[in-house]
Amino acid sequence: VARITVCGKTALAKEVFGETLNESRDPDRPPERYTARYYLKFNFLEQAFDRLSEAGFRMAACSSTGTCAFAPEQGGPADDKIWTSYTEYVFCRD
């Protein structure tokens, strides 16, 4: 995983992820506002899932996509670096 981004209410993101939340892209966001600009200082999904579970969250949905940046007439990919993927996990707390 290249980077785990966090979107949601600022105060809730800080409650769940604490010091592992990198706020450098949106440092002055008020606690009651929403953001999609934070990311985590670690790259292990299991670590993020554990923190969410400990805070009472459960996974509600998951979506994934993969795209290729080459044109078929060019003969196909030379290596896997031209592939990009994106996976989104949605968590909620009752």
VEXMI-748736 format. One record per residue: x negated, y, z of N, C-alpha, C in turn. Coordinates in Angstrom, 3 decimals. Layout:
<timars>
TIMAR    n_east   n_north      n_up   ca_east  ca_north     ca_up    c_east   c_north      c_up
TIMAR         X         Y         Z         X         Y         Z         X         Y         Z
...
</timars>
This chain:
<timars>
TIMAR    n_east   n_north      n_up   ca_east  ca_north     ca_up    c_east   c_north      c_up
TIMAR    -0.853    -1.176     0.000     0.000     0.000     0.000    -0.892     1.229     0.000
TIMAR    -0.656     2.109    -0.953    -1.462     3.324    -1.039    -1.098     4.320     0.051
TIMAR     0.212     4.498     0.287     0.651     5.451     1.297     2.085     5.120     1.679
TIMAR     2.373     5.198     2.969     3.733     4.997     3.457     4.310     6.371     3.762
TIMAR     5.296     6.791     2.994     5.927     8.084     3.231     7.128     7.904     4.151
TIMAR     7.439     8.957     4.864     8.544     8.943     5.824     9.471    10.097     5.475
TIMAR    10.748     9.792     5.364    11.716    10.869     5.191    12.820    10.694     6.220
TIMAR    13.331    11.792     6.687    14.366    11.778     7.715    14.264    13.016     8.580
TIMAR    14.958    12.996     9.677    14.939    14.116    10.604    13.564    14.193    11.288
TIMAR    13.009    15.374    11.331    11.655    15.562    11.851    11.496    15.045    13.278
TIMAR    12.413    15.389    14.171    12.307    14.961    15.569    12.336    13.444    15.688
TIMAR    13.156    12.795    14.888    13.265    11.334    14.933    11.999    10.677    14.398
TIMAR    11.432    11.223    13.340    10.183    10.688    12.795     9.065    10.782    13.836
TIMAR     9.014    11.902    14.559     7.996    12.067    15.602     8.234    11.114    16.764
TIMAR     9.507    10.881    17.100     9.841     9.936    18.182     9.371     8.528    17.843
TIMAR     9.612     8.097    16.629     9.281     6.727    16.228     7.785     6.550    15.971
TIMAR     7.167     7.467    15.241     5.795     7.251    14.780     4.738     8.025    15.565
TIMAR     5.131     8.985    16.372     4.193     9.688    17.255     2.972    10.233    16.548
TIMAR     1.809     9.932    17.104     0.540    10.447    16.584     0.142     9.839    15.245
TIMAR     0.795     8.763    14.831     0.455     8.151    13.548     1.152     8.835    12.379
TIMAR     1.974     9.829    12.665     2.682    10.586    11.636     1.804    11.738    11.160
TIMAR     1.505    11.767     9.879     0.690    12.834     9.316     1.632    13.930     8.829
TIMAR     1.588    15.070     9.469     2.489    16.182     9.163     1.819    17.264     8.332
TIMAR     0.669    16.995     7.764    -0.105    18.034     7.089     0.596    18.631     5.874
TIMAR     1.523    17.911     5.249     2.205    18.435     4.065     3.425    19.286     4.421
TIMAR     3.857    19.265     5.673     5.023    20.043     6.101     4.876    20.351     7.596
TIMAR     3.825    21.090     7.984     3.460    21.215     9.403     4.427    22.001    10.281
TIMAR     5.173    22.934     9.739     6.013    23.798    10.558     7.494    23.469    10.438
TIMAR     7.793    22.247    10.148     9.189    21.838     9.964     9.896    21.808    11.309
TIMAR    11.030    22.515    11.465    11.783    22.491    12.728    12.297    21.078    13.041
TIMAR    12.382    20.697    14.316    12.766    19.328    14.709    14.135    18.889    14.212
TIMAR    15.064    19.827    14.038    16.420    19.454    13.629    16.569    19.327    12.109
TIMAR    15.539    19.669    11.344    15.594    19.637     9.882    15.107    18.295     9.337
TIMAR    15.463    18.023     8.109    15.031    16.812     7.422    13.833    17.111     6.533
TIMAR    13.018    16.077     6.301    11.866    16.208     5.419    11.610    14.877     4.719
TIMAR    10.969    14.949     3.580    10.514    13.760     2.862     9.024    13.903     2.558
TIMAR     8.357    14.742     3.302     6.963    15.067     3.011     5.953    14.484     4.001
TIMAR     6.405    13.784     5.007     5.480    13.173     5.963     5.015    11.821     5.439
TIMAR     3.869    11.402     5.913     3.411    10.039     5.640     2.655     9.529     6.857
TIMAR     2.428     8.229     6.888     1.785     7.613     8.048     0.274     7.548     7.858
TIMAR    -0.445     7.555     8.968    -1.900     7.516     8.931    -2.431     6.099     8.746
TIMAR    -1.545     5.113     8.734    -1.955     3.732     8.473    -1.235     3.227     7.229
TIMAR    -1.709     2.107     6.671    -1.159     1.595     5.418    -0.566     0.192     5.548
TIMAR    -0.180    -0.210     6.745     0.349    -1.552     6.944     1.848    -1.484     7.200
TIMAR     2.637    -2.020     6.278     4.088    -1.984     6.422     4.549    -2.650     7.711
TIMAR     3.891    -3.747     8.091     4.284    -4.454     9.312     4.216    -3.548    10.531
TIMAR     3.215    -2.709    10.569     3.053    -1.766    11.678     4.218    -0.774    11.703
TIMAR     4.600    -0.270    10.556     5.729     0.661    10.472     7.027    -0.045    10.849
TIMAR     7.224    -1.265    10.345     8.435    -2.020    10.668     8.517    -2.316    12.159
TIMAR     7.391    -2.651    12.782     7.373    -2.917    14.226     7.798    -1.679    15.013
TIMAR     7.263    -0.527    14.652     7.622     0.710    15.357     9.104     1.028    15.190
TIMAR     9.622     0.838    13.996    11.043     1.085    13.758    11.908     0.113    14.564
TIMAR    11.518    -1.135    14.610    12.264    -2.147    15.372    12.253    -1.829    16.862
TIMAR    11.097    -1.443    17.369    10.980    -1.094    18.792    11.841     0.110    19.153
TIMAR    12.106     0.985    18.174    12.930     2.171    18.412    14.416     1.899    18.148
TIMAR    14.771     0.639    17.880    16.166     0.269    17.704    16.697     0.336    16.291
TIMAR    15.814     0.462    15.308    16.242     0.517    13.919    16.323    -0.874    13.309
TIMAR    17.160    -1.002    12.287    17.241    -2.241    11.513    17.205    -1.864    10.035
TIMAR    16.706    -2.774     9.205    16.656    -2.504     7.779    18.064    -2.605     7.207
TIMAR    18.480    -1.587     6.467    19.818    -1.559     5.874    19.782    -1.830     4.369
TIMAR    18.669    -1.491     3.715    18.574    -1.683     2.267    17.115    -1.660     1.828
TIMAR    16.879    -2.191     0.638    15.541    -2.197     0.060    15.686    -2.119    -1.457
TIMAR    14.814    -1.372    -2.093    14.845    -1.227    -3.542    13.411    -1.157    -4.040
TIMAR    13.156    -1.779    -5.188    11.802    -1.801    -5.713    11.829    -1.638    -7.224
TIMAR    10.762    -1.047    -7.762    10.639    -0.886    -9.207     9.170    -1.007    -9.588
TIMAR     8.939    -1.381   -10.809     7.590    -1.420   -11.354     7.633    -0.902   -12.773
TIMAR     6.666    -0.104   -13.145     6.630     0.437   -14.503     5.239     0.273   -15.078
TIMAR     5.176     0.256   -16.379     3.899     0.122   -17.060     3.669     1.356   -17.911
TIMAR     2.443     1.877   -17.882     2.142     3.133   -18.568     1.547     2.951   -19.963
TIMAR     1.602     1.745   -20.541     1.029     1.564   -21.868     2.139     1.409   -22.911
TIMAR     1.799     1.703   -24.150     2.742     1.505   -25.253     2.466     0.134   -25.877
TIMAR     3.491    -0.668   -26.150     3.283    -2.023   -26.686     2.457    -2.068   -27.959
TIMAR     2.538    -1.058   -28.806     1.771    -1.085   -30.057     0.265    -0.915   -29.828
TIMAR    -0.136    -0.575   -28.615    -1.559    -0.427   -28.308    -2.210    -1.760   -27.964
TIMAR    -1.476    -2.837   -28.029    -2.068    -4.145   -27.797    -1.941    -4.665   -26.383
TIMAR    -1.316    -3.953   -25.510    -1.109    -4.444   -24.153    -2.126    -3.905   -23.173
TIMAR    -1.908    -4.209   -21.900    -2.780    -3.655   -20.841    -4.151    -4.328   -20.798
TIMAR    -5.182    -3.527   -20.557    -6.533    -4.054   -20.389    -6.780    -4.449   -18.941
TIMAR    -6.125    -3.781   -18.003    -6.247    -4.138   -16.594    -4.955    -3.731   -15.885
TIMAR    -4.824    -4.096   -14.617    -3.573    -3.841   -13.910    -3.482    -2.437   -13.322
TIMAR    -4.439    -1.579   -13.541    -4.404    -0.231   -12.989    -3.363     0.655   -13.657
TIMAR    -2.860     0.253   -14.801    -1.853     1.065   -15.469    -0.452     0.753   -14.963
TIMAR    -0.310    -0.231   -14.114     0.988    -0.561   -13.525     1.196     0.264   -12.265
TIMAR     2.393     0.749   -12.091     2.734     1.446   -10.863     3.978     0.801   -10.271
TIMAR     4.067     0.836    -8.985     5.254     0.280    -8.336     5.653     1.170    -7.175
TIMAR     6.906     1.041    -6.817     7.458     1.855    -5.757     8.500     1.010    -5.043
TIMAR     8.388     0.929    -3.743     9.377     0.205    -2.947     9.897     1.133    -1.869
TIMAR    11.205     1.149    -1.719    11.845     2.002    -0.728    12.596     1.112     0.260
TIMAR    12.362     1.341     1.540    13.076     0.636     2.603    13.920     1.656     3.352
TIMAR    15.166     1.318     3.601    16.066     2.216     4.314    16.390     1.579     5.656
TIMAR    16.150     2.333     6.736    16.415     1.860     8.085    17.488     2.731     8.723
TIMAR    18.278     2.143     9.587    19.279     2.912    10.323    19.313     2.426    11.769
TIMAR    19.831     3.280    12.618    19.967     2.949    14.028    21.421     3.199    14.424
TIMAR    22.023     2.217    15.046    23.435     2.343    15.453    23.592     3.208    16.671
</timars>
